[in-house]
Each structure stands twice: as structure tokens, then as C-alpha cells.
Amino acid sequence: MKTTRLGRPGIMLVLSMLTSAAPAVAQEDSSQEPLVVNWRTVEWGPPSDRDGFPAGLRNAPLATDPQTGGPTYLARFPAGSRFEMHWHTHTETAVVMEGSVDIVLNGTRHTATEGSYIIIPGRAHHEWIVPDSTDVVLLARRDGPADFHFVEP
């Protein structure tokens, strides 16, 4: 299994590529409400107890795209937890807000530290592994409704 480490220089490269490649698009959807939030003071939902999900995983929903149904949310994974191998129909992007996490993405293990930007293409098999030392907080967004398809080991 190949291992890589993502950090701030990688983020700058990804953001540079995204901003230079993407044409300016006018905001056409007025049904989306403006939002300014401090992620450190959000109200977290109750700890998860769903099969396949890490025990104690907590989410804080932020917004849902009215056109695609894609949610934007914060996720807090407890130290030492693991989100079992799964995939989603739609692309998921995440930013590590606090802590670090290993993500196995299509068979390659990456270490993502605070500030890392992660793109998980739709149908890509992935799992999250949080070190024992501290929780990790992710800001995540989906390009469509959230679905989870777990992969048998």
C-alpha cells in the first residue's frame, strides 16, 4: 500500500489549480441562504451508533445545496476511531480543520493533517483511520445526497 502525506503546500497547489482552472460563475440560485459560522462553536449532534460508523462520531449540519441535495457539514471523529471502507455515489470533498487522519483511498494510504484538502471521487472506496492521540474535525461537502455503501472486507 502506497502512503503519502498531505499538508499546507499540497493545499496551496490544489487551491491554485482550482482557482486558475475554474471560470468565474455568477451566483444564480437565490434560494441558498448566506451563512457565516465559527466551527469551534457549532452545536454538534448526538454521538452516532450506526453500524459501520465510528462509535461517537458527531456531525454538525451546516447547509444543503437546494439544487443537488448535497450537504455541507462538520464531522468530529473520536481519537482512535475508524470509519469502515465504504463509497458514495457523489464526489465528497473534505478539509481537515483540526487534528490529523489517515485515509485509505482506492488502496493508497494518505496522512492528512490540519489544512489538508481531500477530494474523494464518487464510487471511490475509502476509509478513515484516526490516530489514538486526538480527535479529528473535518469540514465536508457532497456533490449530491449523502449515501453510504459499505465494502465487505
ABEGO torsion letter per residue (X at the ends): XBBBBBBAAAAAAAAAAAAAABBBBBBABAABBBBBBBAAABBBBBBBABBGBBBGBBBBBABBBAAAGBBBBBBBBBBGBBBBBBBBABBBBBBBABEBBBBBBGGBBBBBBBGBBBBBBBGBBBBBBBBAABBBBBBBBBABBBBBBBBBX
